[in-house]
Amino acid sequence: MNYGKPRFGNDEHLALPGSSGDRRSRLPWIIGAILLVVLVGAAFWMMHGGKKSDASAPVEQVPTVSVAPPGRQTVGRVISATGTLAAKREMPVGVAGEGGRVTAVLVEPGQWVAAGQVLATVDRSVQTQTAESLAAQIRVAQADATLTQSELARAQSLVSRGFISKADVEAKTATRDAAAARVRVAQAQFAQQRASNGRLDIRAPAAGLVLTRSVEPGQIVSSGSGTLFRMAKGGEMEMRAQLSEADLATLHVGVPAQVTPVGGSTAFSGMVWQVSPVIDPQTRQGIARIQLSYDPALRPGGFASVSIRSGSTDLPQLPNSAIQSDEKGNFVYVVGPGDKVVRRTIKIGDVTDTAVSIVEGLNGTERVVLSAGAFLNTGQKIKPILQKTQG
């Protein structure tokens, strides 16, 4: 009889709990469970992980923007225009007499001349001889007149003695009067020739500035030669500004103006001295003539811009930061319905260091974006913060 350890089948495969054999038998199940959890988690992430719940969606950010109504303020009305420079009173100088060959030109453009000063001389050799001939005829006529006067005096002394009749005396008196008349005719012809000779020289009709010269020595000139010199009377200049009907209607003589020639930075003070009484039917514009004192920088025929201060008007004003511009022109952003940004095209007027006058586009009651306009878009919703009215 065997009294050893009891045997329960094959004792080589029997493992007690906690033994190494028991752990090896559970390991595959553990690994399988882990893989199953990973697979289920991956599938769940693929189905739901890429979609954000409504609760986690970001909230749209509405920018806070300062706005203000520009209101309306009384500002000086400034009319801006362009035009050409010219002599206020331009004097074309030509041949006043019969003309001839020019012997000398005595002035150049840019010179100041006095009234009656000779600008150019014309050959007068033939006319001089004619004048001398007429002077000789005067002397002949005077001699005849002297002789007839002496004969009349002798006849008058003899008539009382009866040596000569009264009829003879009357005849000698008529002869004496005719001789005196011939003297006056000769003198008048001589004076006419002298005046004609004096007109051969080309003279300045008034004091002023010579602008152009179109004659040279040796040139044959006549009354049909046209303008030989152009002068500015007194050297006075003007700008002829082209203005619209509306601007002309508000303009009057005497208002000050500042004229700046193209290519220069210096502004010249002037005054409106004439407003055109007519409007060009094609351009719907008229001319305002602005008087200017002489300055070498003011060249007739040149182009210039002008600012004319004409009274005052009520206009909206905004700070420079509110004005935006692009290829379409100047504009501002105003707050529209639903606090959404609306673009408003404007036309600006006078610009200062602190404000810009708005000529067109605003009535002064709109809520205008004061700054940050460059970061906004039309239709964008904002949170407007009302600031103090400008001015």
C-alpha positions as CSV (number, residue, x, y, z in Angstrom):
1,M,0.0,0.0,0.0
2,N,1.4,3.3,-1.1
3,Y,0.9,6.0,1.5
4,G,2.7,8.8,-0.4
5,K,1.2,12.1,-1.9
6,P,-2.1,11.6,-3.5
7,R,-2.1,11.9,-7.3
8,F,-4.8,13.5,-9.3
9,G,-4.1,12.7,-12.8
10,N,-1.0,14.0,-14.4
11,D,0.6,16.2,-11.7
12,E,2.9,17.8,-14.3
13,H,0.0,20.0,-15.6
14,L,-1.5,20.9,-12.3
15,A,-0.8,24.5,-11.2
16,L,-1.8,26.0,-7.9
17,P,-3.2,29.6,-7.8
18,G,-0.5,32.2,-7.8
19,S,2.0,30.0,-9.5
20,S,3.9,31.0,-12.7
21,G,1.8,28.6,-14.7
22,D,-1.4,30.4,-13.7
23,R,0.0,33.8,-14.9
24,R,1.0,32.4,-18.2
25,S,-2.5,31.1,-18.9
26,R,-4.0,34.6,-18.2
27,L,-1.6,36.7,-20.3
28,P,-3.2,36.2,-23.7
29,W,-6.5,37.2,-22.3
30,I,-5.1,40.4,-20.9
31,I,-3.4,41.4,-24.1
32,G,-6.5,40.7,-26.1
33,A,-8.6,42.9,-23.8
34,I,-6.1,45.7,-24.1
35,L,-6.1,45.5,-27.9
36,L,-9.9,45.5,-27.9
37,V,-10.0,48.7,-25.8
38,V,-7.5,50.4,-28.2
39,L,-9.5,49.4,-31.3
40,V,-12.8,50.6,-29.8
41,G,-11.1,53.9,-28.7
42,A,-9.6,54.5,-32.2
43,A,-13.0,53.8,-33.9
44,F,-14.7,56.2,-31.5
45,W,-12.1,58.9,-32.2
46,M,-12.4,58.5,-35.9
47,M,-16.2,58.8,-35.7
48,H,-16.4,61.7,-33.3
49,G,-12.9,63.1,-32.6
50,G,-12.7,65.4,-35.8
51,K,-16.0,67.2,-35.1
52,K,-16.2,69.9,-32.5
53,S,-19.3,70.2,-30.5
54,D,-21.4,73.3,-30.8
55,A,-20.5,74.1,-27.3
56,S,-16.8,74.3,-28.0
57,A,-17.1,76.4,-31.3
58,P,-15.3,79.8,-31.0
59,V,-17.6,82.9,-30.5
60,E,-17.3,85.6,-33.2
61,Q,-15.3,88.6,-32.0
62,V,-17.0,92.0,-32.6
63,P,-14.5,94.9,-32.6
64,T,-15.1,97.9,-30.5
65,V,-14.9,101.1,-32.5
66,S,-15.0,104.8,-31.6
67,V,-17.6,106.7,-33.6
68,A,-19.0,110.3,-33.5
69,P,-21.4,112.5,-35.5
70,P,-19.3,115.2,-37.2
71,G,-22.0,117.9,-36.8
72,R,-21.8,121.1,-38.9
73,Q,-19.5,124.1,-38.3
74,T,-19.0,127.4,-40.0
75,V,-15.8,127.3,-42.0
76,G,-14.3,129.7,-44.6
77,R,-15.3,128.6,-48.0
78,V,-12.3,127.9,-50.2
79,I,-12.6,127.5,-54.0
80,S,-9.8,125.6,-55.7
81,A,-9.2,125.9,-59.4
82,T,-6.6,125.9,-62.1
83,G,-5.9,128.2,-65.0
84,T,-3.3,130.1,-67.0
85,L,-1.1,133.1,-66.2
86,A,-1.3,136.1,-68.5
87,A,-0.6,139.8,-68.7
88,K,-3.5,141.7,-67.1
89,R,-3.4,144.2,-70.0
90,E,-1.4,142.9,-72.9
91,M,-0.4,145.4,-75.5
92,P,0.5,144.1,-79.0
93,V,2.9,146.6,-80.7
94,G,3.1,146.8,-84.5
95,V,3.9,149.2,-87.3
96,A,1.9,152.4,-87.0
97,G,3.2,154.1,-90.1
98,E,4.1,153.1,-93.7
99,G,6.9,150.9,-92.6
100,G,10.2,150.1,-94.2
101,R,13.5,148.4,-93.5
102,V,14.2,147.9,-89.7
103,T,17.6,149.4,-88.9
104,A,17.9,148.6,-85.2
105,V,16.0,146.8,-82.5
106,L,16.6,148.5,-79.1
107,V,15.0,146.2,-76.5
108,E,14.8,142.6,-75.5
109,P,12.1,140.5,-73.8
110,G,12.1,141.1,-70.0
111,Q,13.1,144.8,-70.3
112,W,11.0,147.6,-68.7
113,V,10.3,150.5,-71.0
114,A,8.7,154.0,-70.6
115,A,5.8,155.3,-72.5
116,G,6.8,156.4,-76.0
117,Q,10.3,154.8,-75.8
118,V,11.6,153.7,-79.2
119,L,11.6,149.9,-79.5
120,A,12.9,149.6,-83.0
121,T,13.9,152.1,-85.8
122,V,13.0,152.0,-89.5
123,D,15.1,153.4,-92.3
124,R,13.8,157.0,-93.2
125,S,16.3,158.2,-95.8
126,V,13.6,158.8,-98.4
127,Q,11.2,160.4,-96.0
128,T,13.9,162.7,-94.7
129,Q,14.4,164.1,-98.2
130,T,10.7,164.6,-98.6
131,A,10.5,166.5,-95.4
132,E,13.4,168.8,-96.5
133,S,11.6,169.4,-99.8
134,L,8.5,170.5,-98.0
135,A,10.5,172.7,-95.7
136,A,11.9,174.5,-98.8
137,Q,8.4,174.9,-100.1
138,I,7.4,176.7,-96.9
139,R,10.2,179.1,-97.4
140,V,9.2,179.8,-101.0
141,A,5.6,180.4,-100.0
142,Q,6.7,182.7,-97.2
143,A,8.8,184.8,-99.6
144,D,5.8,185.1,-102.0
145,A,3.6,186.1,-99.1
146,T,6.1,188.8,-98.0
147,L,6.3,190.2,-101.6
148,T,2.5,190.4,-102.0
149,Q,2.2,192.1,-98.6
150,S,4.7,194.8,-99.7
151,E,2.9,195.4,-103.0
152,L,-0.4,195.8,-101.2
153,A,1.1,198.3,-98.8
154,R,2.4,200.5,-101.6
155,A,-0.9,200.3,-103.5
156,Q,-2.8,201.4,-100.3
157,S,-0.5,204.5,-100.0
158,L,-1.2,205.6,-103.6
159,V,-4.9,205.1,-103.7
160,S,-5.5,208.3,-101.7
161,R,-3.6,210.3,-104.3
162,G,-5.6,208.8,-107.1
163,F,-2.7,207.0,-108.8
164,I,-4.3,203.6,-108.3
165,S,-7.9,202.5,-108.2
166,K,-9.6,200.7,-105.4
167,A,-10.1,197.7,-107.7
168,D,-6.4,197.3,-108.0
169,V,-6.0,197.5,-104.2
170,E,-8.6,194.8,-103.8
171,A,-6.9,192.6,-106.3
172,K,-3.5,193.0,-104.5
173,T,-5.2,192.2,-101.2
174,A,-6.6,188.9,-102.7
175,T,-3.1,188.1,-104.0
176,R,-1.6,188.7,-100.5
177,D,-4.2,186.4,-98.9
178,A,-3.6,183.6,-101.4
179,A,0.1,183.8,-100.7
180,A,-0.5,183.6,-97.0
181,A,-2.7,180.5,-97.5
182,R,0.0,178.8,-99.6
183,V,2.3,179.3,-96.6
184,R,-0.1,177.6,-94.3
185,V,-0.6,174.7,-96.8
186,A,3.2,174.2,-97.1
187,Q,3.5,174.2,-93.3
188,A,0.7,171.7,-92.9
189,Q,2.3,169.4,-95.5
190,F,5.7,169.6,-93.7
191,A,4.1,168.9,-90.3
192,Q,2.3,165.9,-91.8
193,Q,5.6,164.5,-93.2
194,R,7.3,165.0,-89.9
195,A,4.5,163.1,-88.1
196,S,4.7,160.4,-90.7
197,N,8.5,160.2,-90.2
198,G,8.0,160.0,-86.4
199,R,5.7,157.0,-86.8
200,L,8.4,155.1,-88.7
201,D,10.0,154.3,-85.3
202,I,8.2,151.6,-83.4
203,R,7.4,152.9,-79.9
204,A,6.0,151.7,-76.6
205,P,2.3,152.8,-76.3
206,A,2.6,152.8,-72.5
207,A,5.1,152.0,-69.8
208,G,5.4,148.3,-69.1
209,L,7.3,145.1,-69.5
210,V,8.4,143.7,-72.9
211,L,7.2,140.1,-73.1
212,T,8.1,139.0,-76.7
213,R,10.0,140.3,-79.7
214,S,9.5,139.0,-83.3
215,V,11.5,141.5,-85.4
216,E,15.1,141.7,-86.4
217,P,17.3,144.3,-88.1
218,G,17.0,144.2,-91.9
219,Q,13.5,143.0,-91.8
220,I,11.0,144.8,-94.0
221,V,7.9,145.7,-92.0
222,S,4.6,147.4,-92.8
223,S,1.2,147.9,-91.3
224,G,0.3,144.3,-92.4
225,S,3.3,142.7,-90.6
226,G,1.3,142.0,-87.5
227,T,2.6,142.1,-83.9
228,L,6.3,142.8,-83.6
229,F,6.4,143.2,-79.8
230,R,4.1,142.1,-76.9
231,M,4.0,144.1,-73.7
232,A,2.4,143.9,-70.3
233,K,1.1,147.3,-69.4
234,G,2.7,148.3,-66.1
235,G,4.0,144.8,-65.7
236,E,0.8,143.7,-64.1
237,M,-0.1,140.0,-64.3
238,E,-3.2,137.9,-63.7
239,M,-4.4,134.4,-63.5
240,R,-7.4,133.3,-65.5
241,A,-9.0,130.6,-63.4
242,Q,-11.6,128.2,-64.8
243,L,-14.5,127.9,-62.4
244,S,-17.9,126.1,-62.4
245,E,-21.2,127.9,-62.6
246,A,-21.8,127.2,-58.9
247,D,-18.5,128.6,-57.8
248,L,-18.8,131.7,-60.0
249,A,-22.3,132.4,-58.4
250,T,-20.7,132.7,-55.0
251,L,-17.7,134.8,-56.1
252,H,-17.4,138.6,-56.2
253,V,-14.8,141.2,-57.0
254,G,-12.3,141.9,-54.3
255,V,-11.9,138.5,-52.6
256,P,-8.3,137.4,-51.8
257,A,-6.7,134.5,-53.5
258,Q,-3.4,132.6,-53.4
259,V,-1.8,131.6,-56.7
260,T,0.9,128.9,-57.0
261,P,2.6,128.4,-60.4
262,V,3.1,124.8,-61.5
263,G,6.6,123.6,-60.6
264,G,7.0,126.1,-57.7
265,S,6.2,126.0,-54.1
266,T,5.7,129.8,-53.6
267,A,2.2,131.2,-53.4
268,F,1.5,134.7,-54.6
269,S,-1.2,136.9,-53.1
270,G,-3.7,138.3,-55.5
271,M,-7.3,139.6,-55.7
272,V,-10.2,138.8,-57.9
273,W,-10.7,141.8,-60.1
274,Q,-13.2,140.5,-62.7
275,V,-15.8,137.7,-62.7
276,S,-16.8,136.4,-66.2
277,P,-20.4,137.6,-67.1
278,V,-20.8,134.6,-69.4
279,I,-20.6,130.8,-69.1
280,D,-19.1,128.5,-71.8
281,P,-22.1,126.4,-73.0
282,Q,-19.8,123.5,-73.8
283,T,-17.8,123.3,-70.5
284,R,-20.3,125.0,-68.3
285,Q,-17.5,127.0,-66.9
286,G,-16.5,130.7,-66.6
287,I,-13.4,132.7,-65.9
288,A,-12.4,134.6,-62.8
289,R,-9.5,137.0,-63.4
290,I,-7.1,137.3,-60.4
291,Q,-4.8,140.3,-60.4
292,L,-1.1,139.8,-59.4
293,S,1.8,142.0,-58.9
294,Y,4.8,141.5,-61.1
295,D,7.3,138.7,-60.2
296,P,9.8,136.9,-62.4
297,A,8.2,133.6,-61.4
298,L,4.9,134.6,-62.9
299,R,5.4,133.8,-66.6
300,P,2.5,134.5,-69.0
301,G,1.3,131.3,-70.6
302,G,2.2,129.2,-67.6
303,F,-0.1,127.0,-65.7
304,A,-1.1,127.6,-62.0
305,S,-3.4,126.6,-59.2
306,V,-5.4,129.0,-57.0
307,S,-7.2,128.9,-53.7
308,I,-9.9,131.6,-53.4
309,R,-11.5,132.4,-50.1
310,S,-15.1,133.3,-50.8
311,G,-17.2,133.8,-47.7
312,S,-18.1,131.0,-45.2
313,T,-20.4,128.0,-45.1
314,D,-21.6,125.3,-42.7
315,L,-19.8,122.0,-43.4
316,P,-19.3,118.8,-41.5
317,Q,-15.7,118.3,-40.2
318,L,-13.8,115.2,-39.3
319,P,-10.3,114.4,-38.0
320,N,-7.8,113.2,-40.5
321,S,-7.8,109.7,-39.1
322,A,-11.4,109.2,-40.2
323,I,-10.7,109.8,-43.9
324,Q,-9.9,106.8,-46.0
325,S,-8.9,106.7,-49.7
326,D,-8.4,104.1,-52.5
327,E,-8.5,104.0,-56.2
328,K,-12.2,105.1,-56.2
329,G,-11.5,108.2,-54.2
330,N,-12.0,109.4,-50.6
331,F,-14.5,107.8,-48.3
332,V,-15.4,107.2,-44.6
333,Y,-17.1,104.4,-42.8
334,V,-20.5,105.1,-41.1
335,V,-22.5,102.9,-38.8
336,G,-25.5,101.5,-40.6
337,P,-28.5,99.3,-39.5
338,G,-27.6,96.5,-37.2
339,D,-24.3,98.3,-36.3
340,K,-22.8,97.2,-39.6
341,V,-20.1,99.2,-41.4
342,V,-21.2,101.1,-44.5
343,R,-18.9,102.9,-46.9
344,R,-19.8,106.5,-47.7
345,T,-18.0,108.3,-50.6
346,I,-17.1,111.9,-49.8
347,K,-15.6,115.0,-51.3
348,I,-13.2,116.9,-49.1
349,G,-12.7,120.7,-48.9
350,D,-10.3,122.7,-46.8
351,V,-7.7,120.6,-44.9
352,T,-6.0,121.8,-41.8
353,D,-3.8,120.2,-39.2
354,T,-6.7,119.3,-37.0
355,A,-9.7,118.7,-39.3
356,V,-11.0,118.1,-42.8
357,S,-14.1,119.8,-44.1
358,I,-16.5,117.5,-46.0
359,V,-18.1,119.3,-49.0
360,E,-20.2,116.3,-50.2
361,G,-21.3,113.0,-48.8
362,L,-22.3,113.7,-45.2
363,N,-25.0,115.8,-43.6
364,G,-23.4,115.8,-40.1
365,T,-25.8,113.4,-38.3
366,E,-24.1,110.1,-39.3
367,R,-22.1,108.1,-36.8
368,V,-18.7,108.1,-38.5
369,V,-15.9,105.7,-37.6
370,L,-13.1,108.0,-36.2
371,S,-10.2,105.6,-36.5
372,A,-9.3,102.0,-37.3
373,G,-11.2,102.3,-40.6
374,A,-8.3,100.7,-42.4
375,F,-9.0,97.4,-40.5
376,L,-12.7,97.3,-41.2
377,N,-14.7,96.0,-44.2
378,T,-18.0,97.0,-45.6
379,G,-20.8,95.0,-43.9
380,Q,-18.7,94.1,-40.9
381,K,-20.5,94.2,-37.5
382,I,-19.0,96.4,-34.9
383,K,-19.6,97.6,-31.4
384,P,-19.8,101.4,-31.7
385,I,-18.6,103.6,-28.8
386,L,-20.0,107.1,-29.2
387,Q,-17.5,109.9,-28.7
388,K,-18.0,113.6,-28.2
389,T,-19.2,115.5,-31.3
390,Q,-16.3,117.1,-33.2
391,G,-15.6,120.7,-32.5
